[in-house]
Amino acid sequence: MFEILGIETIIAFVMASVVLSLVPGPDNIFVMTNSALKGWKVGFFTTLGLCTGLIGHTILVAIGVSVIFQTSALAFNGLKILGACYLVYLGWLSLQSNELKIGSSGADNVNRSYYITGIVMNLTNPKVALFFLVFLPQFVNPIDGSVTIQIFILGFLFILSALCVFSSVAFLGSFLEDYLKKSSTINKNINKLAALVYFALAINLFFV
């Protein structure tokens, strides 16, 4: 890895990745909200899902498919609509739920559900694909060897950076769980709050 990219390039890339992961955005908000509402395990599995989705974007950039989203407005808008509709669907499910059990995040099916949600949310966001398409090649030098291998290495390093940052966000967000449990007002409207976050993320994806 060090022979292909060089230690200086790796350090610069990891630092940039950590900073970009720390910038408040839909992913951070999503992880923080899930962790606060259902505990750190759900937040962590959401993080794992988002990072798994990044593997897909890395592969797309490596084989050049992401160029389609940069050159085709139809493909770009189509994926945005799909992602926004999925988030609206999740919001609708939250509104239909009579009760949201805070603290039940240990169940395997709940963790699996949020893991899959993280994957779908990430893969249906064309902005992430375009970000990878623009960001990763900046640290690639064809002289140092295979461009494809360099892209995969950089994608792996970015995923590790995002995993560390988002896991920290999930851990910090979990401290809000006890407060939410004790607040009767928030408890009664917890599903509406979750739905509001999903709808806000959908609007952000579609219009911003």
N, C-alpha and C positions, 0 to 999 in steps of 0.2 A: 504493500500500500504506500509506504513512505518512498519507495524507489520510483513508483509511477507518478505520484503527485508532488512529492517533496514535503518535508515537515512544515516549511513556512506556509505553503499553500493550504495544508490541512488545518493548521492553527488559525489562519485567517478565515477559512471557510466555516469552521466550527464556531468561532466567535460571532461571525455574521449570522449564522443559523440560530444561535442562542438568542441573540438580540431580536431577530425577526420573530422568533417563537414567543418572545415575551411581549411583543406589541399586542395590545388588546385587539381582539378580533372575534369573529363568529365561533371559531374553534375554542378559544379560551373561555368565552361566555358559556358555550355549550357544556364544556367540562365542569366549569365552576357551578353552574346551575344544577346539573345532575348530581354532583357531589354534595351540594348543600341540601338538596331535596331528598336524596336517597342514600347518602353516605359515600365514603371515599372509595369503596369497592366498585360501585357503579361508575363513579368518576374515573377510576383507573381503567375499567373495562371499556369505557367510552374512549379514553385515551388510546388504548390498544387498538380499538377499531379505527380511529382516525389515522394512526400511524400505519396500520395495515393498508389503508387506502393509499397512503403515500408510496407504498411499494408499487402499486399499480401505476401511479403517475410517473414514478422513476422509470419503469419499464416502457411506458408510452414515450417518454422523452428519449430514452436510449434508442428506440427503434424509429423515432421520428413521427409517430402518429399524432403527437400533440400539435404539429404544424397545421393539421387540418382545422383545429379549433381557432388557430390564429388567422387562417386564410378564408375559412368558411363561416359566414355569419349565421347561416342556417344551422350548422352543426353546433356552433357555440350557443345560440339562443335555444335550440332544442334541448340541449343538456341542462341549461339553466332552468327551463320550464319544468323539466323532469325532476330536478333537485328541489325546486320550490314547491312543486306539488307533493313531493314526499314529505317535506317538512310541514306543510299544511295538513296532510293526512295524520301525522304524528300529533299535531295540535288538536285535531278533531278527536282523536282517540283519547287524549287527555281530558277533554271536555266531557266525553261520554262516560268516563270512569267515575263511579260514585265515590270511590275512596282511593286515596293514594297512600299506601302504607310506608311511611318514612321509617327507615331503619331495616327494611326487609331486603337489603341489597345482597345478603349472603346467599340467596337462592340462585342455583346454577342457571335456571331458565331466565331469570332477570338479568344476570350478568351477560349471558349469551345474547339476549335481546339488545342490550345497549352496545355490545361489541359489534353486532351486525349493523345497528343504526349508525355507529361511527364510521364503519366502512362505506355504507351507502351514501351517507352525507358527504363524505370526502370525495368519493369517486364521481358523484353527480355534480361536483362543483368545478366548472370549466376554468374558473379563475385560478384554482390550484394548479391545474395542468399548464396554464399559461405562465404562472409564476415559476414553476419548475423549468419550463422551456426557456425562460429569460434568465433565471438566476443561476442554474447549474452550469451552463456553458461558459459563463464568465470565468470560471476557475479551471477550465479545461485547456490544455495545451497539446495540440496534435503531435508536437515534437517528442513529448514524453511517453508516447505509446498509443494504444488503442483508445479512441475517443469513447467507444461504448463502455469499456471497462472503467474508464475514469468517471463516466456518468453514473454507473452503478455504485462505485465507491462513494462518490459525493452524495448520492441519494441515500445510501446507507448511513453516512455520517449525519445527514440532516435529520433522518428518522430517529437516530439515537438522541440527537440534541432535542428534538421535539418531544420525544418520550420523557426525557428528564424534566423538561420545563412543564409539560402538561401534567405529569405525575405530581409535581410540586403544587401546581394549581389545584389539582384534585384533593390533595392532602390539606391544603389551606382552606379550601371551600368546605371541607367536611366539618370544620369547627362551627359552621353556621347551623349544622343539623340540630344540635341541642336547642338552640334558640328557636328554631322553627317548630320543634316538638312542643315547646312550652307556650308558644304564642297561639292562642285559640283562634284569633282572627286570621292569621296566616294559614293555620291548619285547615280551616273551613274553606279557604279559597286557594288551596295549594294546587289543585288541578288547573284552575284558571291561570295561576301564575306560570305553571309549566307550559300551558297552551300559549300564553302570551309570548313566552320566549321563543317557542317554535315558530309562531307567526312572524315575529320580528326577524328571525333568522331567514325565513322565506322571503320576506320583503327585501332584506339586505342582499340576498343572493340574486333576486330577480331585477331589482331596480338600481342597485349601486354598481 
